[in-house]
Amino acid sequence: MYTNLVILPCHAIWKGGVELGETRDEWHLVNFQIDGYDHLAFKDHIIQSIDYIKSKPESFLIISGGQTKVESGPISESLSYYQLATNLIEDEHKHSILSRMSTEEHARDSFENVIFSICRFYELFNRYPEAITIIGFEFKRERFLTYHLDKALRFPLHKVEYVGNSPTPKDFSKPDQERYFKELDDSEYRFAVKFFEQDWYGIKKPLASKKSTRNPFKRSHGYAQSNPQLTKFLTILQQEDIDISNEEVRQLLIDLPWICTTE
């Protein structure tokens, strides 16, 4: 029985190619992902995820990311990662590993990566995970642990593992690399953490507006129907600029089995 949900948040779309993700031109990247060779970190996330579930039989991997880019057409980030993963798994392990992987194709930001992956796990197994592992960027650790899992979802952090890596700005001198990582941390706070501090669920501007731009094909999920215990909560998340506090939204989760009630 699978009890540990492994979440792989996506950050780009792999176009395909014989280099299997090693070169930039195989990815749809935005400018800030180029200097740090982020595409190599994305590939490493996939490899780490595969290795993780190979070593942890209680773990099931869900790759999370929606159809975020017009230039890519209506292909989700998660499907592109899945397709790359199928090419990275050794043939003798392919069937067993692929049977322990699935996609979540609607998430538009990091909070949705978490809650929608939890919902997808329920769709697959008719129960919620007892533990969660996230494999992603190290500089996003606080965002996921403090704001998404602890504050927003009250998931007990002693049942959470975060496996992080970092971009590799290898074309830079050492002083420029230090500047790069400082700017990376500053940007993480200014454009993400700062807003999740005030808006745990991303239902107000600018977080809600940013999500709208990441759904150019106007896709909508069905998690409110497939997760009846979360229907009211997920319905609230679909409303922008609603006059409701973080605490009122969180109260809608009170009966969920994972809820940590100690403050």
N, C-alpha and C positions, 0 to 999 in steps of 0.2 A: 504494500500500500504506500502510495506517495504521500508524504507528510510535509516535505520541504519544497516550497516554491522558489525556483531560481529565476530571477527576473533579469533579462538582458535588455536594457533600454537602448534604442537605436538613435543614431545621430545623423545618418545620411542614407543615401540609396546607392547600392552597388549596381552598376550597369551590366556587369558580366565581363568576361574576358579571360584569356589564357593565363594571365599573371595572377589570377585568384586574389585580387585585392591589393596586390603589392604596389601598384602604380596609381598615381593620382587620377589619370585619365579614365580609370575604370569606375570612378565614383562621381556622383553629383555632390560637389563640395561648395560651401560658401567661403568667402575670402578669409575669414578668421580661422578656418580649419586648415589652411594651406601651410603656414609657416611652421606649425607644430607637427607636420606630417600626421595629422589626426587619423588619416585613413589606416595607417599602420596600427594605431591604438584600437580602431574599430575591429580590425581583423584579429588583434590580440584578444579583445573582449570575446569574440566568437570562439576562438581556440580555448581560452580559459573556461568558458561556459561548457564546452564539450568535455574537457578534461574533468571539470568539477562533477558533472553528472555521471561520468564513467567511474569515478571513485566513491560516489555517494549514492547507493542504490535506492535510498528513500527520496531522492530528488527528481523533480520534473522541471524542465526548462521551458519557459515561455519568453519568446522574443517579441518585444513590444514596440510598435511604431506605426503610425498611420500613413495615408497617402498625402504627403505633405508638400510635394513640389510639382508645379504645373509642368516644368520642363521634363520631368521624368514620366509624365503620363500617369494614369491611375494604377500605379504599382506602389504597394506600401513599403516603407522602410523595412518592416519586419519580414515581409516575404523575400525581399532582396537579400537580407542577412541569412535567412533560412536557405536560400538557393546557394549562397556562398558556403554555408556550413556543410551542405550536402557534398560539396566538392572537396572539403577539407577533412572529412571523416575517412579514416582508413577503411577499405572495402570490407575487411573481416569484421568490423564493428558497426558498419553502416545501419543494418536493419535494427539492431538492438538500441542504438543511440537515437535514430530517427523516431522510434516508437516512444521515446521519452522526451520529445520536443514538440512544441506547437507554436503558433503565432497568435499575437493579439494585434489587430490591424486598425485600431481606431485612436490610439493615444496621440495627443498633440503636444503634450508637455510632460515634465518629469512626474508630476503628481498623478496624471492620468496613466503614465507607465505603471505606477504602483497599483492604484485602485482598479484599473481595468485588467491588469494581470491577475489580481486576486479574483475578480469576477470571472475571468476566463478559466481559471483553475476550478472554480465552482461549476462552471458549465461542463467541464470535462469529467469531474469526479463527484459532483453533488455534495461537496463539503469544502470547507475553507482550510487553507494550509495552517499547520501548527507552527511552522518556522518559515523564515524568508531569507534568501541570499540574493544580494544585488551585485552584479558585476558591471562596473562602469568606471568613470573617471574619478580619480582620487579627489580632485578639487570640488566635486559635487557631493562628497560624503556628508557634510553637515546638512545640506539641503534635503537629502533623502532621509537621513536618520532623524534629525531634530524636527524638521518641519513636516515632512510627509508621513513618516511612520509613527513618530511619537506624538507631536501636537495634533495633527489632523486625524490620524486613524487610531491612536492609542494602542498601537501594536507593541507588545512588550519587547523592549530592545534587547533583552538578554536572549531572545529567540531570533535575533537578526544578525546576519553576517554581511559585511560589506567588503568586497574584493575590488581594490582600486588600482588603476595604472595612470600614467601621465603622458601627455603629448611629448614628442621628442624634437625640439627645434634645433636639429643637429647642424644646420647651416650657420648658426649664430655663434659668435664668440662667447666666452663665459660671462662677461658683463652683460651682453645682450640677452643671454639665456636667463640670467637673474632678473633682468628687467621684464622679460617676456612672462615669467611665472608670477611676478608681482602684479603685472597688469592683468594676467589671467584671474588671479584671486580677486583683484579689485572689480573686474567685470562680473565675476560670479556674484559678488555681493550687490553691485549697483543694478544689475539687470535681472536678478533672480531672487536671491535670499532676501534682499531688502523688501521686496513686495510680498513674498511668502510669509515674512514676519507678521505682516498686517492682514494678509488675505490667505489663510491656510489652504483654501480650496480653489483658488484661482477663479472666483466667480465675479470679480470686480475688475475694472480697468486698472492698470494696463494688461494684466495677465489674461483676462478674458478676451481682450482685443487681439492679443498676440496669437491666442489659440485659433481665433477665427481665420487669421491669415494662413494658418497651417492646415486648413481644410478646404483647399481650392475646388475639390470635387464634390463638396457638400455631402459627405458620407455621415451617416448616423448609426450609432450602435444599438444593440438590443439588450443590453445588460440589465436594464430596469425590469425587463420581462423575465429574463433567465435567472435573475437573482432576486426573488421576491422579498427577502429580508432587507434588501438594499434599495427597494423601489423608491421610497420617499427621499432617501438620501441622494440617489442618482438623479431624480427629477429636479431637486434643488440645484444640483451642479450644472444642469442644462440651462439655467436661467441666469442671465447676465445682469449685474448691478442690482440684484435683489436686496432689499433692506432687511438683512438678517445677520446676526453676529456669528463669529466663528464658533462660539460655545453652543449656540442654538443649532447650528448645523451638526456639530459633533454629537449632540444629544440624540440625533436620529440613529446613531450607531450603537446606542447603549446596550442593546440586546444581542449584539454580534458575539460569537464565541471567543474571538481573540481579544476582546476589549480589556485593556489594562486600566483598572479603576483607581489605582493609587496615584496620587499626584506627587 
